[in-house]
Amino acid sequence: MLWGRLAAAGLALGLAGCGGLAYRDAPEGGSFSGSLVVVWLGEGSAPAGDGRFLFMPVPNNELTFTRANGAVIRPGLMYTDGGSVPKFAQLFKGFGPWGYAPAYMVHDWLFTAKHCAVDGRDAPDADLVRTMSLEESAQILGEAIKALMRKRYVAPDDLAGSTITYAVGTPVARKLWEEPGRCDADKVSDADRRRAEALLNQEQAKALARRRGFVAPGVPPRGGVVATFSF
């Protein structure tokens, strides 16, 4: 997940009791639908998460988050590093790298779209985030985590939700949110797209997504499917 690049400092502060307001003020009533499929591409270079991944929308059953206000966020094909939680923080309940994966994918997509908006590029959902503040993006993550908890897809844990949303609202996060020149860097390469599609065709994706729950082995095989979920 993009916020993993800055999560070490944010989570350290959050775990020390310095949670922000984004989670507390996040509205109730959001909901998820569709399916999530993530393919592992290789080892990561950051000291967090489990490697480098590709989030793949399932055709005709795309992962969709509908906010309490009716706004719809539907992540597209993108790179992600899962919930790249620093290794020290993974020792705490609620801070595993895949525990809130659907919410992480929504937040990653907002950053991906924002980078293209900052660069003045025409890209999916760039208009959605063009005037969106970092604070609102953190609140959306909090809203998405609350949606998962409310439906009991994950165990209720307000400390984890508050700390994670705090981590994505730090000054370091703001620098990443507003960083120019990242639109092209975020674009999925044709080679990675072909690789992922060769491993996972449409019917395979649908079958995997019907399996309720996450599949996230500690050391996945190169190119393997590591996370699936269906709402």
C-alpha angles and dihedrals in degrees: 000000000000093000089063089080088068103022100099094071094035095049092046090057093042093051088049089061103266097122118162133230099253094089096041092050096042108117124242121233104064117134141196130219136170129036140297126217124174125185123203113231102179148297118327126229098215122092090240139062125025103278141292120322143180120223109215123197113225108234111248091003103061121170105260132184116197111196124220088254092056097255113141125218117189113178117220133206107310147145117260137165095213117243093333096203115171112258093245091056094049086074089072123082113261096022102095115133093247105031095104098023098146090053091045091053091053091051093046089052092053090055092046091051093043092056090058091045090052089051091049092242128149105240138142111294093357088128090052093061101029093103096021115123125224088245092058091049089054090048090052089054089051091048091051092049090050089052090055091048095046092056091043094241083132131019116267109262116157093178091061093044093048094046095047094049089047090054092056093052100057125117089257089056090051091055090053092044092054098036113131126217097039102106095087092039090056094051114112111243120239089239093055091044092052091045093053094044091051089055096044124031123186097268093047090051092052092048093049093045091055088067104095114224136031127296109202116151115193093241108022121197113261108275093009128143105254106172133033132165137164128197 
